[in-house]
Amino acid sequence: MLQSKTILSLTTDLLASGAFSHLKDEQVSALHHLILRLQEPLTVIQQKLLLTFWGHADAAVLPAPLLHRCNMVLQQYGRMPIAEMFVEAEMD
């Protein structure tokens, strides 16, 4: 599976798992519309945009296997894991 397909698929899984339910409705709606417009393979810019959304995911509601897969992808891109990002945001 191409990395861009993995990112798109995992983003869809994050949405389905309620990882973004704490965001404003217009933010979640924007993500839905973005996903509907994307065509594979994703460009690097599109991949980075989706990964940026991952930074707003609520790790507390995610199934462990999904969280692990997402964090592995984030690690490959040199980004912080979802759980750490959410905990840091709460501490600020």
Legacy VTK file of the C-alpha trace (Angstrom):
# vtk DataFile Version 3.0
C-alpha trace
ASCII
DATASET POLYDATA
POINTS 92 float
0.000 0.000 0.000
1.299 3.440 -0.883
2.034 5.767 2.030
-0.506 8.321 0.750
-3.243 5.656 0.705
-2.293 4.733 4.255
-2.566 8.357 5.384
-5.931 8.817 3.695
-7.251 5.515 5.031
-6.072 6.220 8.572
-7.555 9.716 8.457
-10.899 8.178 7.522
-10.508 5.685 10.390
-9.722 8.525 12.807
-12.905 10.314 11.737
-14.964 7.148 12.119
-13.520 6.566 15.594
-14.561 10.002 16.808
-11.015 11.293 17.200
-12.090 14.751 16.051
-15.479 14.942 17.799
-14.133 17.543 20.224
-13.415 19.967 17.347
-15.859 22.577 16.082
-18.406 21.277 13.573
-16.989 23.446 10.795
-13.502 21.976 11.335
-14.794 18.406 11.123
-16.901 19.341 8.107
-13.843 20.853 6.402
-11.948 17.608 6.944
-14.834 15.572 5.507
-14.985 17.778 2.416
-11.216 17.629 2.000
-11.257 13.832 2.078
-14.050 13.716 -0.493
-12.084 15.946 -2.888
-8.749 14.157 -2.591
-7.557 11.890 -5.361
-4.869 9.288 -4.906
-1.981 9.305 -4.963
-1.875 12.249 -2.592
0.636 15.011 -3.109
3.166 15.705 -0.369
1.242 18.860 0.536
-2.026 16.907 0.872
-0.316 14.306 3.034
1.098 17.004 5.312
-2.311 18.669 5.561
-3.950 15.433 6.701
-1.126 14.751 9.152
-1.654 18.236 10.567
-5.267 17.287 11.306
-3.973 14.208 13.121
-2.343 16.605 15.569
-5.842 17.508 16.779
-6.968 13.909 17.328
-8.160 12.875 20.782
-6.065 9.833 21.666
-8.344 8.954 24.581
-11.132 7.777 22.257
-8.988 5.810 19.824
-8.651 2.032 19.775
-5.066 1.082 20.637
-4.317 -0.571 17.252
-5.436 2.541 15.343
-3.461 4.825 17.633
-0.390 2.630 17.139
-0.695 2.632 13.331
-1.142 6.404 13.248
1.791 6.983 15.554
3.992 4.750 13.405
3.201 6.883 10.356
3.798 10.080 12.325
7.148 8.708 13.473
8.133 8.005 9.855
7.473 11.678 9.096
9.387 12.886 12.142
6.253 14.120 13.900
5.154 13.738 17.494
2.779 10.856 18.344
-0.904 11.697 18.739
-1.035 10.896 22.457
1.875 13.181 23.274
0.467 16.036 21.216
-2.916 15.848 22.953
-1.413 15.643 26.445
0.830 18.653 25.736
-2.140 20.635 24.443
-4.043 19.935 27.671
-1.101 21.052 29.801
-0.778 24.443 28.074
LINES 1 93
92 0 1 2 3 4 5 6 7 8 9 10 11 12 13 14 15 16 17 18 19 20 21 22 23 24 25 26 27 28 29 30 31 32 33 34 35 36 37 38 39 40 41 42 43 44 45 46 47 48 49 50 51 52 53 54 55 56 57 58 59 60 61 62 63 64 65 66 67 68 69 70 71 72 73 74 75 76 77 78 79 80 81 82 83 84 85 86 87 88 89 90 91
